[in-house]
Structures are given as C-alpha cells and as structure tokens.
Amino acid sequence: MCQDRGRVLADFRLRSALFLPFQMLRETLLDVHAQRNICAWKQASQPGNRFSPVRFRSVSQAQSTGEQCESGIPIVHDVPQRWPFAWADTRLHEKRESAPPLPQARFKRLAAECLGTGLLVTTVVGSGIMGERLAGGNVALALLGNTLPTGAILVVLILALGPISGAHFNPVVSLVMSLRKNHPWREFFPYAGAQTVGGCLGTLVAHGMFELPLFELAVKARTGPAQWFAEFVATFGLIVTILAVSRFKSEAIPVAVGLYITAAYWFTASTSFANPAVTIARALTNSFSGIAPADVPMFIVAQLAGALAGLGLMRWFFIVSPARAFSAVKRAAFHNSIIMEIALDASQLEG
C-alpha cells in the first residue's frame, strides 16, 4: 500500500515537473499584457463565446455583476460593445440572445460612424467659421477657437458612440484596426464610406447654421512637402497615441485622443487633419478650415503613410522578444531538472 502511494506521488510530481516549463513560458508571454487584458483573455477562452473587441465599462458598472477576476478587476459579461481602442487581447463574450440580428447591428454601427464623423466635421467647420468671424482678423485667436471645440467634441463623441461602433470616425483608424485583426475587413470599406458621407453632411450642416451656400469648394491652398510631412507626423502620432494608450489604459482613450488633436492643431504646419474623411469634407467649405480639392490627394497619401508607420512602430514595441522567451525556457528547464531529481529521489525513498 505504501509502495502504491509512493508511486502515485512520484508520478504526480513527475507530471508537474514536465508541465512546469510550459506554464512558466505561458506566464512570461502573458506578462507583457496589461492585467485587464489578461483577465479578459481568460474570460474569452470559455467555450461558446463569440469573440468581439470590446472595452471594460466603468468600475461601478462592472461591479454590479458581482464578478471579479483573480486580480480583483471587475468582469463584465453582458456588454455588446465594439471598442477597438482596447484591441490588444481585450475580448469578452457577448450574450447571443441579447445581440440584435447581424444586418441591424451592422447598420447601427455604420449609422454611428456616419453620425459621429458628421458631428466632428460640423464642429471643425462651424467653430472655424465662428472663430474667424469673432477674431477680428487675429488668425491665432481664430485657430484657438477652432482647436478647443474640436478636441472637446472628440472626447464626447468617443464616449457616446464608442460602445456602438468603436468610434473610429476616421478611415485610417479603421484600416489600422483591420490590419490588427480587431475589426473585420468586410466592414472596412462600409466604415470608410459611412465616415466620408457623414463628414460631407457635417459640412452642409455647418453651412446651413451660418447661412453660407450649402455647396461650395474651398480655395485655400494647403500643399507642399512641409504640409505633407506635417500630415504624416500628425497621423503617425494619432495612431501611436491610440495603440499605446489602449494597450495600457484603454478607458483613457477618449481624453487622450482629444488632447492629442488639440495639441497637434498647434504643433503641425497643416493643423492636423489626420483623417481622410474629414479632409474630403473640408474640401467642400470655403471657410477658415477649408482645403483646396486639388490638395486633398497628397494629404490622404501622407495620412496613410503616417498611419502605417505608427502601426509598424507599435508592433515593434509590443512584440515579445525571442531572447526573452528563450531565456524563460532555459530557466524553466533548469527548474524542471531540479524537480525531476527531487521526484525521483522521493520515489526511491518511498519505494
């Protein structure tokens, strides 16, 4: 009887020792993720879940479910949200029975993108018109009047519409999220189309409020290598801001994006368009915020280049170093050899 118990104990220890390297490697890889993302990954691994990029709601809302992960972070099960700014591994399952039919849900997302981009452009164009009228010829004051409302409305729109569509409001953001596989490719072109249409409608709304002709083309020239490079820098910084903040503090994305655009208005020569849909829409207004249609293509090219550069940099930042993973395997193998010796010695003694 004692011999049987000894063999069972030795077998158990041997199995534990063999499993240890894989467990240590897994913990090392997961260590590069934020604690929230680790908890979400564990929840998403449950059978029957339908993966979808979502974000955590506020702590007070999450605590209403009464559930917490191992680290004490509240877990939310019933959030039918699409929040690509928490893309890293933050995936929670949605309740199938509470989700609307797919065509209806897709239409709601596209409508939210159209509405959000439209309100954004209405703010950009309208505040530019108002600022120019009240500044008395002071361009700096007019730009300040254009900057503050734009940054503020971005925070509001992302908070309001983020849970519905993800609050892209920008084709390059949708492109980056699709490349990251956090947004389905089949929805990239519908998203970009909805954003562009919404932006153009936003220009018309601003013109209607300020008694300007509804349809007009801008004549303000914004061209040259300096302007193109400024758009590259502005879009690059925007993507870096989104991906970096979402990695470590996704709930701060609305404020981070609003503050970045507010700053980029002033440190870039182009006043930070950083958005193809907004660029096209601003070509339809001959006001303070306009851009000549002939200058739009190069702005969009620079924005796409900046977005891809930002994505490439953040992928490099967040990649797990092969040397680090190999070092973890070596440490695990060393501990494994020690535990195997202990297990074998124990089995011999008990035998």
URJOZI-V326574 format. One record per pair of residues at least 24 apart in sequence whose C-alpha atoms are under 8 Angstrom apart, sorted by the first residue. I is the first residue (numbers start at 1). GAP is how many residues later the second one is. D is the distance in whole Angstrom. If there is no record, write none. Layout:
i | gap | d
I | GAP | D
I | GAP | D
This chain:
i | gap | d
2 | 348 | 7
2 | 349 | 8
3 | 347 | 7
3 | 348 | 5
6 | 340 | 8
6 | 341 | 6
6 | 344 | 5
6 | 345 | 6
7 | 340 | 6
7 | 344 | 7
9 | 338 | 7
10 | 333 | 5
10 | 334 | 7
10 | 336 | 7
10 | 337 | 5
13 | 326 | 8
13 | 327 | 8
13 | 330 | 6
14 | 325 | 8
14 | 326 | 6
14 | 329 | 6
14 | 330 | 8
17 | 319 | 5
17 | 320 | 8
17 | 322 | 6
17 | 323 | 6
18 | 318 | 7
20 | 312 | 7
20 | 316 | 7
21 | 308 | 6
21 | 311 | 4
21 | 312 | 6
21 | 315 | 7
22 | 310 | 8
24 | 304 | 7
24 | 305 | 8
24 | 308 | 6
25 | 300 | 7
25 | 303 | 6
25 | 304 | 6
25 | 307 | 8
28 | 297 | 7
28 | 300 | 7
29 | 291 | 7
29 | 296 | 7
32 | 286 | 8
32 | 288 | 7
33 | 55 | 8
33 | 214 | 8
34 | 213 | 7
34 | 214 | 6
35 | 36 | 8
36 | 37 | 7
36 | 54 | 7
37 | 51 | 7
37 | 52 | 5
37 | 53 | 5
37 | 54 | 8
38 | 51 | 7
38 | 52 | 8
39 | 30 | 6
39 | 31 | 8
39 | 32 | 8
39 | 34 | 8
39 | 36 | 8
40 | 35 | 8
40 | 49 | 7
40 | 50 | 5
40 | 51 | 6
40 | 52 | 6
41 | 48 | 6
41 | 49 | 6
41 | 50 | 6
41 | 51 | 7
43 | 48 | 8
43 | 49 | 6
43 | 50 | 8
44 | 47 | 6
44 | 48 | 5
44 | 49 | 6
49 | 43 | 8
49 | 44 | 5
49 | 45 | 7
50 | 43 | 5
50 | 44 | 6
50 | 46 | 8
51 | 40 | 6
51 | 41 | 6
51 | 42 | 6
51 | 43 | 8
52 | 30 | 7
52 | 39 | 6
52 | 40 | 7
52 | 41 | 7
52 | 42 | 8
52 | 130 | 8
53 | 28 | 8
53 | 29 | 5
53 | 30 | 6
53 | 31 | 6
53 | 33 | 7
53 | 34 | 6
53 | 37 | 6
53 | 38 | 5
53 | 39 | 7
53 | 129 | 6
53 | 130 | 8
54 | 25 | 8
54 | 26 | 8
54 | 27 | 5
54 | 28 | 5
54 | 29 | 5
54 | 30 | 7
54 | 32 | 7
54 | 33 | 7
54 | 36 | 7
54 | 37 | 6
54 | 38 | 7
54 | 109 | 8
55 | 26 | 7
55 | 27 | 7
55 | 28 | 5
55 | 29 | 8
55 | 30 | 8
55 | 31 | 6
55 | 35 | 7
55 | 36 | 8
55 | 108 | 8
55 | 195 | 7
55 | 196 | 8
56 | 195 | 8
80 | 83 | 8
81 | 81 | 8
81 | 82 | 5
81 | 83 | 6
81 | 84 | 8
81 | 85 | 8
82 | 80 | 7
82 | 81 | 6
82 | 82 | 6
82 | 83 | 6
82 | 84 | 5
83 | 79 | 6
83 | 80 | 6
83 | 81 | 8
83 | 82 | 7
83 | 83 | 4
83 | 84 | 7
84 | 82 | 6
84 | 93 | 7
84 | 98 | 6
84 | 99 | 7
85 | 81 | 7
85 | 157 | 6
85 | 158 | 7
85 | 161 | 5
85 | 165 | 6
85 | 168 | 7
86 | 160 | 5
86 | 161 | 7
86 | 164 | 5
87 | 90 | 8
87 | 95 | 6
87 | 159 | 7
87 | 160 | 8
88 | 158 | 7
88 | 159 | 6
108 | 56 | 7
108 | 57 | 8
109 | 55 | 6
109 | 56 | 4
110 | 55 | 7
110 | 80 | 7
110 | 81 | 6
110 | 84 | 6
111 | 83 | 7
112 | 49 | 6
112 | 52 | 7
112 | 53 | 6
112 | 55 | 8
113 | 48 | 8
113 | 52 | 6
113 | 54 | 7
113 | 55 | 7
113 | 56 | 6
113 | 78 | 7
113 | 81 | 6
113 | 82 | 6
113 | 85 | 8
114 | 55 | 8
114 | 80 | 5
114 | 81 | 5
114 | 82 | 8
114 | 83 | 7
114 | 84 | 4
114 | 85 | 7
115 | 83 | 6
116 | 41 | 6
116 | 45 | 7
116 | 51 | 7
116 | 53 | 6
116 | 82 | 8
117 | 52 | 5
117 | 53 | 8
117 | 78 | 6
117 | 79 | 8
117 | 81 | 5
117 | 82 | 5
117 | 85 | 8
117 | 160 | 8
117 | 161 | 8
118 | 77 | 8
118 | 79 | 8
118 | 80 | 4
118 | 81 | 4
118 | 82 | 7
118 | 83 | 6
118 | 84 | 4
118 | 85 | 8
119 | 80 | 8
119 | 83 | 6
120 | 30 | 7
120 | 33 | 7
120 | 34 | 7
120 | 37 | 8
120 | 79 | 7
120 | 82 | 7
121 | 78 | 5
121 | 79 | 8
121 | 81 | 5
121 | 82 | 6
121 | 157 | 6
121 | 160 | 7
121 | 161 | 8
122 | 77 | 8
122 | 80 | 5
122 | 81 | 6
122 | 83 | 6
122 | 84 | 5
123 | 26 | 7
123 | 27 | 6
123 | 30 | 7
123 | 83 | 8
124 | 25 | 8
124 | 26 | 6
124 | 165 | 7
125 | 78 | 7
125 | 81 | 6
125 | 157 | 7
125 | 160 | 8
125 | 162 | 8
125 | 163 | 8
125 | 164 | 6
125 | 165 | 8
126 | 80 | 5
126 | 81 | 8
126 | 84 | 8
128 | 159 | 7
128 | 160 | 5
128 | 161 | 6
129 | 81 | 8
129 | 158 | 6
129 | 159 | 6
129 | 160 | 8
132 | 156 | 7
147 | 115 | 6
147 | 118 | 6
148 | 114 | 6
150 | 108 | 8
150 | 111 | 8
150 | 112 | 7
151 | 106 | 8
151 | 107 | 4
151 | 108 | 6
151 | 109 | 8
151 | 110 | 6
151 | 111 | 5
152 | 106 | 6
153 | 105 | 8
154 | 100 | 7
154 | 103 | 7
154 | 104 | 5
155 | 99 | 5
155 | 100 | 6
155 | 102 | 7
155 | 103 | 5
156 | 98 | 8
158 | 96 | 6
159 | 95 | 6
169 | 26 | 6
170 | 25 | 7
170 | 105 | 5
170 | 106 | 7
170 | 107 | 6
170 | 108 | 8
171 | 24 | 7
171 | 104 | 7
171 | 105 | 6
171 | 106 | 7
172 | 103 | 7
172 | 104 | 7
172 | 131 | 7
172 | 132 | 6
172 | 135 | 6
173 | 66 | 7
173 | 134 | 8
176 | 131 | 7
176 | 132 | 7
176 | 135 | 7
192 | 85 | 7
195 | 82 | 6
196 | 80 | 8
196 | 81 | 4
196 | 82 | 7
196 | 84 | 7
196 | 85 | 7
199 | 78 | 6
199 | 79 | 6
199 | 81 | 8
199 | 82 | 5
200 | 80 | 7
200 | 81 | 5
200 | 82 | 8
200 | 84 | 7
202 | 79 | 8
203 | 78 | 6
203 | 79 | 7
203 | 81 | 7
203 | 82 | 7
207 | 78 | 8
215 | 69 | 7
215 | 70 | 8
216 | 68 | 6
216 | 69 | 6
216 | 70 | 6
217 | 66 | 6
217 | 67 | 5
217 | 68 | 6
217 | 69 | 6
217 | 75 | 7
217 | 76 | 7
218 | 64 | 8
218 | 65 | 5
218 | 66 | 6
218 | 67 | 5
218 | 68 | 4
218 | 69 | 7
218 | 72 | 5
218 | 73 | 5
218 | 74 | 5
218 | 75 | 7
219 | 67 | 6
219 | 71 | 7
219 | 72 | 7
219 | 73 | 5
219 | 74 | 8
220 | 66 | 7
220 | 70 | 6
220 | 71 | 5
220 | 72 | 5
221 | 70 | 6
221 | 71 | 5
221 | 74 | 7
222 | 48 | 7
222 | 69 | 6
222 | 70 | 7
222 | 73 | 6
223 | 72 | 6
223 | 75 | 8
226 | 43 | 7
227 | 42 | 6
227 | 43 | 5
227 | 72 | 8
228 | 42 | 8
228 | 70 | 7
228 | 71 | 6
228 | 74 | 6
229 | 73 | 7
230 | 38 | 5
230 | 39 | 6
230 | 40 | 6
230 | 42 | 7
231 | 37 | 8
231 | 39 | 6
231 | 41 | 6
231 | 42 | 7
231 | 43 | 6
231 | 68 | 6
231 | 71 | 6
231 | 72 | 6
231 | 75 | 8
232 | 42 | 8
232 | 70 | 5
232 | 71 | 5
232 | 72 | 8
232 | 73 | 6
232 | 74 | 4
232 | 75 | 8
233 | 35 | 8
233 | 73 | 6
234 | 30 | 6
234 | 34 | 7
234 | 38 | 5
234 | 39 | 8
234 | 40 | 6
234 | 69 | 8
234 | 72 | 8
235 | 37 | 8
235 | 39 | 5
235 | 40 | 8
235 | 68 | 5
235 | 69 | 8
235 | 71 | 5
235 | 72 | 6
235 | 75 | 8
236 | 67 | 8
236 | 70 | 4
236 | 71 | 5
236 | 72 | 8
236 | 73 | 6
236 | 74 | 5
237 | 73 | 7
238 | 36 | 8
238 | 69 | 8
239 | 68 | 6
239 | 71 | 6
239 | 72 | 7
240 | 70 | 5
240 | 71 | 7
240 | 73 | 8
240 | 74 | 7
243 | 68 | 8
243 | 71 | 7
244 | 70 | 7
274 | 29 | 6
275 | 25 | 8
275 | 28 | 7
276 | 24 | 5
276 | 27 | 7
